């Protein structure tokens, strides 16, 4: 269900898709003054989701919060770390892939208004190598060369990512060769980043480009060849409680706006991604 604060989802989405965000600090304060919640709670938005989109979502939160004088608290990381807190006060959820948002709906049940679930932006799969590309990796099949040590992430919106890419060759030998070279299977991006920056780190990391966007000095990014591209999105949803909080609804709309899109783009996301053929970062 949706209430009057959200209104007709398609109509406001068309409006905010034009890049205009008609709201002001005065309007926020006026709306909040009419809510039954305490003033502090009415001016605080609790946002929960995974670590991958976390930097971009936090950037949006800081920009929005500074402009309108509200406190947007983004808690990013593995679901197990924040699930109990989200049960108590979540206003907004964001995901790292469609299957993750579906998992959120299963985990949080009626707390999420499914009518407000909407994919926001996408990040493409990429090969990360250490700065300078010591092994001169130029294409995906280079990861199957003997002696190349590969890392993958099994969660954080990347479940099955490496297999989805390798499977596009339609050759089990490619999957077999890559499987043999995988030396690190990490549960989430934060853990993988620690492994990547530790002694004896793997040579290559099959990741999503937002990881490079968030930490550009820690890796070089190698675009996948045409026909191998994979994209995973981040989605957003309001909770039933969040729909009753004007600042939560406004933040939800802000992330959809042209300004929100520009913020995500700075962190390696896009609305429609077309990497240059054979180009490297």
C-alpha positions in Angstrom: 0.0 0.0 0.0 1.0 3.6 -0.4 -0.3 6.7 1.4 -0.8 10.3 0.5 2.8 11.3 1.2 4.1 9.0 -1.6 1.1 9.6 -3.8 0.9 8.1 -7.3 4.2 6.4 -7.8 4.3 6.7 -11.6 3.3 10.4 -11.6 5.9 11.6 -9.2 8.6 9.4 -10.8 7.9 11.1 -14.1 8.2 14.5 -12.5 11.4 13.8 -10.5 12.9 12.0 -13.6 13.1 15.5 -15.2 15.7 16.4 -12.6 13.6 18.9 -10.7 13.2 18.5 -6.9 10.6 20.9 -5.6 11.1 20.9 -1.9 12.5 23.3 0.7 13.7 23.2 4.3 10.7 25.2 5.3 8.3 22.7 3.7 10.1 19.8 5.5 9.9 21.6 8.8 6.2 22.4 8.3 5.3 18.8 7.5 7.3 17.4 10.4 5.6 19.8 12.8 2.3 18.1 11.9 3.5 14.6 12.6 2.8 12.8 15.9 6.4 11.6 16.2 8.9 13.5 18.4 10.7 16.3 16.6 14.0 14.5 16.7 12.6 11.3 15.3 10.6 13.2 12.7 13.8 14.8 11.4 15.8 11.5 11.3 15.8 9.0 8.5 17.1 5.5 9.1 18.5 3.9 5.9 19.8 0.3 5.7 21.5 -1.7 3.0 24.7 -3.4 1.8 28.2 -2.0 1.7 28.6 -1.8 -2.1 26.2 1.1 -2.7 26.9 2.5 0.7 29.4 5.2 -0.3 27.0 6.7 -2.9 24.0 6.4 -0.6 25.9 8.1 2.3 27.0 10.9 -0.1 23.3 11.4 -1.0 22.4 11.4 2.7 25.0 14.0 3.6 24.0 16.3 0.8 20.4 16.0 1.6 20.9 16.3 5.3 23.0 19.4 5.0 20.6 21.1 2.7 17.4 20.4 4.7 18.8 20.2 8.2 17.8 16.6 8.8 19.8 13.6 10.0 19.9 10.8 7.5 21.6 7.8 9.1 22.9 5.2 6.5 23.9 1.9 8.0 25.8 -0.1 5.4 27.2 -3.6 5.5 26.2 -7.3 5.8 22.5 -7.7 6.7 23.3 -9.7 9.8 25.0 -6.7 11.3 22.0 -4.4 11.2 18.9 -6.6 10.8 17.8 -6.3 14.4 18.1 -2.5 14.4 16.3 -2.3 11.1 13.4 -4.2 12.6 13.0 -1.4 15.0 13.4 1.8 13.0 14.0 1.3 9.3 12.5 4.0 7.1 14.3 3.1 3.8 16.0 0.0 2.5 18.4 -0.2 -0.5 19.8 -3.3 -2.1 22.9 -4.3 -4.1 21.0 -6.5 -6.6 17.4 -7.6 -7.4 17.8 -10.9 -5.5 19.0 -9.0 -2.5 15.8 -6.8 -2.5 13.8 -10.0 -2.7 15.6 -11.3 0.3 14.8 -8.1 2.2 11.1 -8.6 1.4 11.3 -12.1 2.7 13.3 -11.1 5.8 11.3 -8.0 6.8 7.9 -9.1 5.6 5.2 -6.5 5.8 7.6 -3.9 7.1 8.5 -3.0 3.4 5.9 -1.5 1.1 6.6 -3.5 -2.1 4.8 -0.9 -4.2 7.7 1.5 -3.5 10.5 -0.9 -4.6 12.3 0.7 -7.5 15.7 0.0 -9.2 17.8 3.1 -9.1 21.2 2.7 -10.9 23.4 0.0 -12.1 27.1 -0.9 -11.9 28.9 -3.1 -14.3 31.0 -6.2 -13.6 34.7 -5.6 -14.1 38.1 -7.1 -13.4 40.1 -5.4 -10.8 43.9 -5.7 -10.8 46.5 -4.2 -8.6 47.8 -0.7 -9.7 50.0 -1.0 -12.7 48.4 -4.3 -13.7 51.5 -6.5 -12.9 50.3 -9.5 -14.8 49.1 -7.5 -17.8 45.6 -8.9 -17.7 43.6 -7.5 -20.7 40.6 -9.7 -21.1 38.5 -12.1 -19.1 40.1 -15.3 -20.5 43.4 -14.1 -19.0 41.9 -15.0 -15.7 42.1 -18.7 -16.7 45.8 -18.7 -17.4 47.8 -21.0 -15.1 49.0 -19.3 -12.0 46.6 -16.3 -12.0 45.0 -16.1 -8.6 41.4 -14.8 -8.6 39.1 -13.6 -5.9 35.3 -13.4 -6.0 32.6 -12.4 -3.7 29.7 -14.7 -3.0 27.3 -12.2 -1.4 26.8 -8.4 -1.5 24.8 -8.5 -4.8 27.5 -10.6 -6.5 26.2 -14.1 -6.0 27.1 -16.2 -9.0 28.6 -13.2 -10.8 31.8 -15.0 -12.0 29.8 -17.9 -13.2 27.3 -15.7 -15.1 30.3 -14.1 -17.0 32.2 -17.3 -17.6 29.0 -19.1 -18.6 28.5 -16.7 -21.5 31.3 -18.6 -23.4 29.0 -21.7 -23.3 32.1 -23.8 -22.6 32.4 -25.8 -19.4 36.2 -25.8 -19.9 36.2 -22.0 -19.4 34.2 -22.4 -16.1 36.5 -25.2 -15.0 39.7 -23.3 -15.7 38.5 -20.2 -13.9 37.2 -22.3 -11.0 40.7 -23.7 -10.5 42.2 -20.2 -10.3 39.8 -18.9 -7.6 41.8 -18.8 -4.4 39.5 -16.5 -2.4 35.7 -16.7 -2.0 34.7 -13.9 0.3 31.3 -13.4 1.9 31.1 -9.6 1.2 32.9 -6.7 -0.4 34.3 -5.3 2.9 36.0 -8.6 3.7 37.2 -8.9 0.1 38.7 -5.4 0.3 40.7 -6.4 3.4 42.1 -9.5 1.5 42.9 -7.3 -1.5 45.0 -4.9 0.5 46.8 -7.6 2.5 50.1 -9.4 1.9 49.8 -12.2 -0.6 46.6 -10.8 -2.1 45.1 -12.4 -5.2 46.1 -11.1 -8.6 42.7 -10.2 -9.9 39.2 -9.6 -8.4 36.0 -10.1 -10.3 34.0 -7.3 -8.9 31.5 -4.6 -9.6 32.8 -1.3 -10.8 31.4 0.6 -7.8 34.2 -1.0 -5.8 36.8 0.8 -8.0 34.7 4.0 -7.9 34.8 4.0 -4.1 38.5 3.1 -3.9 40.2 4.2 -7.1 43.7 4.2 -5.9 43.6 0.5 -4.7 43.1 -1.0 -8.2 43.0 -0.6 -11.9 39.8 -1.6 -13.6 39.7 -3.8 -16.8 36.4 -3.6 -18.7 34.9 -6.8 -19.8 34.8 -7.5 -23.5 31.6 -6.8 -25.5 29.1 -9.7 -25.0 30.4 -10.4 -21.5 29.0 -7.4 -19.7 26.9 -8.0 -16.6 25.2 -5.2 -14.6 23.7 -5.4 -11.2 21.4 -2.6 -9.8 20.8 -1.0 -6.5 17.1 -0.6 -5.6 15.3 1.4 -3.0 12.1 0.9 -1.0 10.2 2.7 1.7 9.0 0.9 4.8 5.4 1.4 6.0 6.8 3.5 8.9 9.0 5.5 6.4 5.9 6.4 4.3 4.5 8.3 7.3 7.6 10.4 7.7 7.8 13.3 5.3 11.6 13.6 5.4 12.0 9.9 4.5 9.7 10.3 1.5 11.7 13.3 0.4 15.0 11.5 0.7 13.6 8.6 -1.3 12.6 11.1 -4.0 16.0 12.9 -3.8 17.9 9.7 -4.5 15.8 9.4 -7.7 16.5 13.0 -8.8 19.0 14.3 -11.3 21.2 15.4 -8.3 21.0 12.0 -6.8 21.9 10.4 -10.1 25.0 12.7 -10.4 26.1 11.6 -6.9 25.9 8.0 -7.8 27.7 8.5 -11.0 30.6 10.0 -9.1 30.9 6.6 -7.3 30.9 4.5 -10.4 27.2 4.0 -11.0 25.1 4.8 -14.1 21.6 4.7 -15.4 22.7 3.0 -18.6 26.2 1.7 -18.8 28.1 1.4 -22.1 31.8 0.8 -21.4 34.1 1.6 -24.3 35.0 -1.4 -26.3 38.3 -2.8 -25.1 38.8 0.3 -22.9 40.5 0.1 -19.6 40.4 2.5 -16.6 
